[in-house]
Amino acid sequence: MTEFAYQDAEFDIRADIKDAHRAFWDKLAKAGSWWTGEQRIAIAQQSRKALECTFCVSRKNALSPYTFAGNHDFDSTLPDIAVDAVHRIITDQTRITRKYVQDNVAKGLSKEAYVELVGVVVAVFSIDEFHRALGLELEPLPKPQAGDISRYRPARLSDDIGFVPTVPVDGAVGAEEDLWSDGRSANVVRALTLVPDAMRDWRALGAAQYLSFEAMQNFVKDDARAINRMQIELIAGRVSSINQCFY
């Protein structure tokens, strides 16, 4: 198996991280709930190109991104509105507003498609940043696989947080019963649940790269980790601060 072999890494990479990266790459290539496999790969491609987009740099420096006109540097098979969403998430996410999401819906990018797009972008970006942090070449994107989108939408949804509907805290039932248990959750966990598979993908990556939901209840040293929980949270807090996250 050559994907995510990490043979050039200076440090030993845990097997569960390699497995999580390979598993997501396999899912990335397949049709999702609202995007085809080809479109999901195109979203991933744009997540990488956004960092080199001169228009994004200029817009980031503008007083408001909503009054700055122009075009992104890269052509794509994706609709322009989707390309713009990917680039904003990568380069200017702190200035995404409810109105921006609503305007996208009016232009044809549904909230469901937007959430799946966000899920793909954050997952690919987290894997790519793992490579960049270790000074490694980015993993080549997989070839898209044929298949039909499911258009699956959870039966129980709420508009009590954020800019898009989410599964409510007591709504992890039926097909969504695996999302969390005991009627307890957090807003960050619910964020992608309009597309449950996007949340599942994020959770699986987070379990390997950060902590599983179960491990978050352990506030002491985990023998499988080189650093203790306090050190993990110190790093997580610092990274979140740099990223202007509400962590």
C-alpha positions, 0 to 999 in steps of 0.5 A: 500500500503506497498511499500515506506510507510516510516513508520520508517522514522524520518521525514515526507516524502512528498506524491509526493516523495512516489508516484514518487518512487512507479511509478518508481518501477512499471516501473522498473519491466516492459520490457523497450526499450532494456532490459526485466523486468527480466534484468532491475531488474538484473541491479538494483541488480547489482547497489546495489552489486557494492558498496560491490565489492572488485574488484571495490575498487581495480580498483578504486585505480588503476592508470587506470581502463583500464589496471586493470584486474579481475572479479567482485565479484557477479554472474549475469544473465546479460552479463559480459559486462553489469555487468561491465558497472553497476559497473563502473557507480556506483563506477568509473563513472568519468573515463568512456570514449568515447572509453569505450562506443565504445569498449562496442558496439564492444563487443555487448552492443549497445549504446541504451542498454547502455543508458537504463542501465544508466537510470535504475542505476541512478534512482535506486541509487538515490532512494537507496541513499534517503533511506541511507540518512534517515537511512532506509532499502532499498526497496525490488526490485519488481518482474519482469513482463513479456513483450517484449522490444520495441526497440524504437529509436527516429527518430531525433538524433544528435551526437553533445554532449557526447558519445551517440546520443541524441535528438537534442534541436529542436528535441522534436517533434512527439513522443518526443514532451513531452520531453521539449518545446519551442526548449530549453533544456540542455545537462544534459536533453538530455543525456538519450534521445536515450531512451526517456522513460529513460529520462522521468523516470529520469525527474519524479524522479527529479521533486520530489527529486529535482525540476521539469523543471517548478520549476527551473524557480522559484528562490524564496521560494516554499511553498511546500518546507521547504527550499528556492531555494538558499538552495536547490542549495547550497545542490545540488552543494555540492552533485555534487562536492562530486560526481565529477559531472560537475553540 
